[in-house]
Amino acid sequence: MSRINYARHRQVAQLYLENNTVLTKNTVIPGSDFVHAKMAWVQKDILDLINSAQVHNRQRIRNDITEVLERSLNNLSLKLSLYDFADGSSEELLCLVGTIEIEYKSKCAWYNIPVELWIPQNYPYSAPMCYVKPTPNMYIKANTHVDQNGAIHIPYLENWNQVSSKSNLVDLITQMSLVFGKLSPVYTKSSLPQAQSSAFYSNSSDSSSNNKSTNNDSSGNNKCVICVDADIDCVVLECGHMLCCLNCSKSFQQCPICRQQVQRVKKIYKS
């Protein structure tokens, strides 16, 4: 699998390649020209990957990928790898992989969302296949824009074919950032309250006392660990963990704390 990293350079001057300068890895490059030479190598690597892929519109794909990789708010790399389709077939496709930055709920809190954007061979006439790819310390928060498998279904993608001549990767990533800034597609394990790591309900005779002491410990942190807005107002059964609001409980099928299968969720009422 081939892969390159663009490393967030926005100011790209006249590339050495445009001046027909022959570069090798052993070329001695003056310090002031180092960035320009690096950009030339990156352009060459992009072109090599595109030439290796069986794409139909190479120049359009090259332009769009280059523009994406120039953006400072993205930390994306380009790779060429096998993509497995739902029908069991597979194709070697170009893929942008890495993170995009979002400003969560316009609160000046910036987060990196890990994604993969697979570019179909007939791009731009077909929309990219886009996924949230959580790291080991993350869970997917399924919602109207992201399913349990991480597949992204934002309106820009759904309407891609209607305006395919104008649809592009830069605008797609911009729309992802805006949508995810309002409704995050992931949450981290570290956000789970430590006090809620033990079951609130058990079959033991002292379950009521355990429940009381645990609730007292977590009284200062009564917010849903997923949306961080609503109060915790439900209990996950049969494990008995209380960690989220009723609405967010619909986003997982296994308890995020103990990984037990969720049988039912019961709303609770506090006096």
Secondary structure as GFF3:
##gff-version 3
##sequence-region A 1 271
A	DSSP	beta_strand	2	5	.	.	.	ID=ss1
A	DSSP	three_ten_helix	16	19	.	.	.	ID=ss2
A	DSSP	three_ten_helix	31	33	.	.	.	ID=ss3
A	DSSP	alpha_helix	34	52	.	.	.	ID=ss4
A	DSSP	alpha_helix	58	70	.	.	.	ID=ss5
A	DSSP	beta_strand	74	84	.	.	.	ID=ss6
A	DSSP	beta_strand	90	103	.	.	.	ID=ss7
A	DSSP	three_ten_helix	104	106	.	.	.	ID=ss8
A	DSSP	beta_strand	110	119	.	.	.	ID=ss9
A	DSSP	beta_strand	129	132	.	.	.	ID=ss10
A	DSSP	beta_strand	138	140	.	.	.	ID=ss11
A	DSSP	alpha_helix	155	158	.	.	.	ID=ss12
A	DSSP	three_ten_helix	160	163	.	.	.	ID=ss13
A	DSSP	alpha_helix	169	182	.	.	.	ID=ss14
A	DSSP	beta_strand	186	188	.	.	.	ID=ss15
A	DSSP	three_ten_helix	189	191	.	.	.	ID=ss16
A	DSSP	three_ten_helix	194	196	.	.	.	ID=ss17
A	DSSP	alpha_helix	207	217	.	.	.	ID=ss18
A	DSSP	beta_strand	234	237	.	.	.	ID=ss19
A	DSSP	three_ten_helix	248	251	.	.	.	ID=ss20
A	DSSP	beta_strand	264	267	.	.	.	ID=ss21
###
